[in-house]
Amino acid sequence: MHFRREKFVDKGGPDGGDGGRGGHIILKGNAQHWTLLHLKYQKHIKAESGKAGEGGRRTGAQGKDVIIEVPLGTIARNPDTGEKVAEVTEDGQEVILLNGGRGGLGNSHFKSSTKQTPYYAQPGEPEQEEWIILELKLLADVGLVGFPNAGKSTLLSVMSAAKPEIADYPFTTLVPQLGVVAYRDYRSFIMADIPGIIEGASQGKGLGVRFLRHIERNSVLLFVIPATSEDVRADYDTLLNELQEYNPELMTKQRLLAVSKLDLAEEIDYDTIRKRIPDEVPVAFISAINQQGLVELKDLIWKALTQQEHLSEEN
């Protein structure tokens, strides 16, 4: 609220300016970030308040926005309802998570022929305050799906420059690992090693749904089952069932099967395995240790990724 006062104008009219809006809280995608670790110890994030208006109809300055840089694949959720509030999937993409409060109107807006000296102004909107959960789902072209100790980490380490921990006991992989796989003519694709799935994972057993969500973002699912398995088809069906229980939409993704650890198997009936696996699932027989069948596997993956691209363009 302000009135014009000058040397020869003792009763100038109202000239209070508007208040500036408060700062926004903005999520911004940054392809250089791979985790949300940089936000671990920063629980409270507050944008600047807007400045008050001034005389002479001068609008107050806007509050400074706060930009939170997050890796691609970050989802913001309401902690009470689980509802998705925002999603960041592209580098440089900005999403306003919380809007700054609008500045109030100065008393110059309220003058009229019958009320020439309004002694009030409109207050600005109060600040918004919310708890938000940030959740990261890895963006990868190919997701490795298999039981613990199926050879997924070894396969990733051989096909890319990634160096996941490898050992001969279950649950060696405790966090998702990403690797860039080089292909022909300088092309490449990203492969993700997800911690092993066990029967009942969709209900939270083992590492449960903690990492199953990462599979939702993969274009192609590569099932990895060792050749030493008693029944490759039964293992495949168990894995497929867990994915369906977790999210039925995963059934629409392109699926491939890699029968791994050929170096450990004494005898393999290739034809029987191929006949028992559904026709729409291409099969590759590999040994990451002996570098056997990896070129054929890359060809299968690239073909599947190309098909997915064509489907996306048509849709």
C-alpha positions in Angstrom: 0.0 0.0 0.0 1.5 3.3 -1.0 0.3 6.8 -2.0 2.0 9.2 -4.4 3.7 12.1 -2.5 5.5 14.9 -4.3 6.5 18.4 -3.4 3.4 20.1 -5.0 1.1 17.0 -4.9 0.1 16.6 -1.3 -2.7 14.2 -2.0 -1.6 12.0 -4.9 -3.5 8.8 -5.6 -2.7 5.3 -4.7 0.4 4.0 -6.5 1.4 0.8 -4.7 3.0 -1.8 -6.9 2.3 -5.5 -7.0 4.4 -8.0 -5.1 6.7 -10.4 -6.9 5.9 -14.1 -7.1 7.8 -16.6 -5.0 10.4 -18.8 -6.5 9.5 -22.1 -8.2 11.0 -25.5 -7.2 12.1 -27.0 -10.6 13.4 -30.4 -11.5 15.9 -30.4 -14.4 17.2 -33.4 -16.3 21.0 -33.7 -16.4 22.5 -36.6 -18.4 25.7 -36.3 -16.5 24.0 -37.4 -13.3 23.5 -41.1 -12.7 22.3 -41.2 -9.1 20.3 -39.1 -6.6 23.1 -39.4 -4.1 23.9 -35.6 -4.2 20.4 -35.0 -2.7 20.8 -37.5 0.1 21.7 -35.0 2.8 19.6 -32.1 1.5 16.1 -32.9 2.8 14.8 -29.3 2.9 14.8 -27.2 -0.2 13.3 -23.7 -0.1 12.9 -21.2 -2.9 13.2 -17.4 -2.3 10.2 -15.4 -1.3 9.0 -12.7 -3.7 9.8 -9.1 -2.8 7.1 -6.5 -1.8 5.9 -4.0 -4.3 7.0 -0.3 -4.0 5.6 3.1 -4.7 5.3 4.4 -8.2 3.6 1.2 -9.2 6.9 -0.6 -9.1 6.5 -4.4 -9.0 8.6 -6.3 -6.5 11.3 -8.7 -7.7 10.4 -12.3 -8.2 11.9 -14.8 -5.8 14.8 -16.8 -7.1 13.9 -20.2 -8.5 15.6 -23.3 -7.1 16.7 -25.8 -9.8 17.2 -29.4 -8.7 19.3 -31.3 -11.2 18.4 -35.0 -11.4 19.4 -37.9 -13.6 17.2 -39.0 -16.5 14.5 -41.4 -15.4 13.7 -39.6 -12.2 10.1 -39.7 -11.0 8.6 -37.4 -8.3 5.8 -39.0 -6.2 3.4 -37.9 -3.6 4.5 -39.9 -0.4 0.9 -40.4 0.8 -0.9 -41.5 -2.3 2.1 -42.8 -4.4 0.7 -40.7 -7.3 3.3 -39.6 -9.9 3.7 -35.8 -9.7 6.4 -35.4 -12.4 8.8 -37.3 -14.6 12.1 -36.3 -16.1 13.3 -38.3 -19.1 15.3 -35.8 -21.3 18.5 -33.9 -20.9 17.7 -30.2 -20.1 14.0 -31.0 -19.5 12.5 -28.7 -16.8 9.4 -29.6 -14.7 8.0 -27.2 -12.1 7.5 -29.3 -9.0 6.1 -26.6 -6.8 4.9 -23.2 -8.1 5.9 -20.1 -6.2 3.1 -18.2 -4.7 1.6 -15.4 -6.8 2.4 -11.8 -5.6 -0.5 -9.7 -4.3 -1.9 -6.6 -6.1 -0.9 -3.2 -4.9 -3.6 -0.7 -3.8 -3.4 1.1 -7.1 -5.6 -1.7 -8.5 -8.4 -1.0 -6.0 -9.1 2.7 -6.7 -12.4 3.8 -8.1 -14.6 6.9 -8.5 -16.2 6.2 -5.1 -13.0 4.9 -3.4 -10.1 7.1 -4.3 -7.9 6.2 -1.4 -7.9 2.5 -0.7 -5.9 1.8 2.4 -5.4 -1.9 1.7 -3.6 -4.1 -0.8 -4.0 -7.7 -1.7 -1.7 -10.1 0.2 0.4 -12.5 -1.8 -0.4 -16.2 -1.9 1.1 -18.3 0.9 4.0 -20.6 0.2 3.4 -24.2 -0.7 5.1 -26.8 1.4 5.2 -30.5 0.5 7.1 -33.7 1.0 8.1 -35.3 -2.3 9.7 -38.7 -2.9 12.2 -38.8 -5.8 12.6 -42.2 -7.3 15.1 -43.2 -10.1 14.3 -45.7 -12.8 17.3 -46.5 -15.0 17.0 -45.7 -18.6 18.6 -48.5 -20.7 18.1 -50.2 -24.0 18.5 -53.7 -22.7 17.7 -55.0 -19.2 19.2 -58.3 -18.1 16.7 -60.5 -16.3 17.6 -63.7 -14.5 18.0 -65.5 -11.2 20.9 -64.7 -8.9 24.3 -66.1 -10.1 23.0 -66.6 -13.7 26.0 -64.9 -15.3 24.4 -61.5 -15.9 27.3 -59.5 -14.4 29.9 -61.5 -16.2 28.1 -60.9 -19.5 27.9 -57.2 -18.8 31.6 -57.0 -17.9 32.6 -58.8 -21.1 30.3 -56.9 -23.5 31.0 -53.5 -22.1 33.5 -51.5 -20.0 31.4 -51.8 -16.9 33.1 -53.5 -13.9 30.4 -55.0 -11.7 31.3 -57.2 -8.7 31.4 -60.8 -9.8 31.4 -63.9 -7.5 30.0 -67.4 -7.5 27.4 -66.7 -4.9 23.8 -65.3 -5.2 23.1 -61.6 -5.0 26.5 -60.4 -5.9 24.9 -57.5 -7.7 23.2 -55.3 -5.0 22.7 -52.2 -7.2 21.9 -51.8 -10.9 24.9 -51.5 -13.2 25.0 -49.8 -16.6 27.3 -50.5 -19.5 27.6 -49.2 -23.0 28.0 -52.0 -25.5 29.8 -51.2 -28.8 28.2 -52.6 -32.0 29.1 -52.5 -35.6 29.7 -49.2 -37.6 30.4 -47.2 -34.3 26.9 -47.9 -33.0 26.2 -48.8 -29.4 23.4 -49.5 -26.9 23.1 -49.4 -23.1 22.7 -52.6 -21.1 21.6 -52.7 -17.5 22.4 -55.5 -15.0 19.5 -55.7 -12.5 20.0 -57.6 -9.2 18.8 -61.2 -9.5 15.1 -62.1 -9.4 13.8 -65.0 -7.2 10.4 -66.6 -7.1 8.2 -64.3 -5.1 10.1 -61.2 -5.9 7.0 -59.4 -7.1 5.7 -59.8 -3.5 8.9 -58.4 -2.0 11.0 -61.6 -1.5 14.8 -61.4 -2.0 15.6 -57.9 -3.2 11.9 -57.7 -4.2 10.4 -54.8 -6.0 13.2 -52.5 -5.0 14.9 -53.1 -8.4 12.1 -54.6 -10.5 11.0 -51.0 -11.3 14.2 -50.5 -13.3 13.1 -53.1 -15.8 10.1 -50.9 -16.7 12.3 -48.5 -18.6 14.2 -51.0 -20.7 13.2 -51.4 -24.4 14.2 -55.0 -24.6 14.4 -57.7 -21.9 17.2 -60.2 -22.1 16.5 -63.3 -20.0 19.7 -64.9 -18.9 19.4 -68.6 -17.8 22.5 -70.8 -17.3 22.9 -74.0 -19.4 23.4 -75.9 -16.2 19.7 -75.3 -15.3 17.6 -78.5 -14.9 14.8 -77.0 -16.9 15.4 -73.8 -19.0 11.8 -73.4 -19.9 10.6 -73.7 -16.3 13.1 -71.1 -15.2 12.0 -68.8 -18.1 8.3 -69.2 -17.1 9.1 -68.4 -13.4 10.9 -65.2 -14.4 8.2 -64.2 -16.8 5.5 -64.8 -14.1 7.3 -62.6 -11.6 7.5 -59.8 -14.2 3.8 -60.2 -15.0 2.8 -60.2 -11.3 4.8 -57.0 -10.8 3.6 -55.1 -13.9 1.5 -56.7 -16.7 2.6 -54.0 -19.1 6.1 -55.6 -19.1 4.6 -58.4 -21.2 4.4 -56.1 -24.2 8.2 -55.6 -24.3 10.4 -57.5 -26.7 12.0 -60.5 -25.1 15.2 -62.4 -25.9 16.8 -65.4 -24.2 20.5 -66.1 -23.6 21.4 -69.5 -22.4 24.7 -68.8 -20.6 27.6 -70.7 -19.0 28.1 -73.1 -22.0 31.6 -73.6 -20.6 30.2 -75.3 -17.5 27.7 -77.6 -19.2 28.7 -81.1 -20.3 26.0 -81.7 -22.9 23.4 -79.3 -24.3 20.4 -80.3 -26.4 20.1 -77.1 -28.4 17.2 -78.2 -30.5 15.1 -79.2 -27.5 15.7 -75.9 -25.8 14.7 -74.0 -28.9 11.5 -76.0 -29.4 10.4 -75.5 -25.8 10.9 -71.7 -25.8 8.0 -69.7 -27.4 8.6 -69.0 -31.1 8.5 -65.2 -30.6 11.5 -65.3 -28.3 14.9 -65.5 -30.1 17.5 -67.7 -28.4 21.3 -67.3 -28.2 23.7 -69.8 -26.7 26.7 -68.0 -25.1 29.7 -68.3 -22.8 30.9 -65.0 -21.5 34.1 -66.6 -20.2 35.0 -68.2 -23.6 33.6 -65.3 -25.7 31.3 -67.7 -27.4 28.1 -66.6 -29.2 28.5 -62.9 -28.1 28.5 -61.6 -31.7 25.3 -63.5 -32.5 23.7 -62.1 -29.2 24.6 -58.6 -30.2 23.0 -59.1 -33.6 19.8 -60.4 -31.9 19.7 -57.4 -29.5 20.3 -54.8 -32.3 17.6 -56.4 -34.4 15.1 -56.3 -31.5 16.0 -52.6 -30.7 15.5 -51.7 -34.3 12.1 -53.3 -34.3 11.1 -51.4 -31.1 12.1 -48.1 -32.8 9.9 -48.8 -35.8 7.0 -49.7 -33.5 7.5 -46.5 -31.5 7.5 -44.4 -34.7 4.3 -46.1 -36.0 2.6 -45.4 -32.7 
